């Protein structure tokens, strides 16, 4: 394929927390962009920056040479890409699709086949990182599909991420994302248990969280989540509902490949329990859940001190 020139017309489907930040970076880089979101109001900030707004995914694809999408789950992506008003229905032969959502590899391969039938190259390119990384363009991107298309699209990936990895055939990018999110979710569960143990057994919250954050066993991403625990507030950088969705994708894939994942299964159950709270919070709210399950109400140290004093007398 020829080298991407930067004059191509791009389209972006999905103006959620990640999509709108990635789309904004493309506009800031001077690329021509059309956007679509099911709730049109969410496209307004992008329109104010110069993006065109499409009436449907089909109309967006008809006006674009490269179509990016970042949506919440498999069903949302299939709805946006397939069907009479889907993007593939409006795509011309040669229109490139960059699917950046977290999906099951099986869904990705189905979309790849549907795009191939339209003579449209298709890459699965899910990202690792959250809203701060999307805003500053420091995401990590895992890509599956044809290597020539990957190489052609590297200028776009360079605007959105600091690291990108070509993983091979279609679906491999999606699979790599699920592997990474095993550690994201299970690691957060381990952090939550460690915090609950420390506080319940007498360590004061502030020094406990500070020292944990200084150790080599806490990842940079999880270190940021310790600030949520410190404030006891969990703003939804990566919502619990999406972590739960990813756990289920992971466990379904594991069952298909006959891979036992008992730790992940337990973490999924606890994430599901936290997801019943009815408010949009970050997946790190599992820290609060584990503290609650331990019976620590936030005054645990004071109660333990009273207990020790009573034992002495």
Secondary structure, 3 states (H helix, E strand, C coil): CCCCCCCCEEEEECCCHHHHHHHHHHHHCCCEEEEECCCHHHHHHHHHCCCEECCCHHHHHHCCCEEEECCCCHHHHHHHHCCCCCHHHHCCCCCEEEECCCCCHHHHHHHHHHHHHCCCCEEECCEECCHHHHHHCCEEEEEECCHHHHHHCHHHHHHHEEEEEEEECCCHHHHHHHHHHHHHHHHHHHHHHHHHHHHHCCCCHHHHHHHHHHCCCCCHHHHHHHHHHHHCCCCCCCEHHHHHHHHHHHHHHHHHCCCCCHHHHHHHHHHHHHHHHCCCCEHHHHHHHHHHHCCCCCCHHHHHHHHHHHHHC
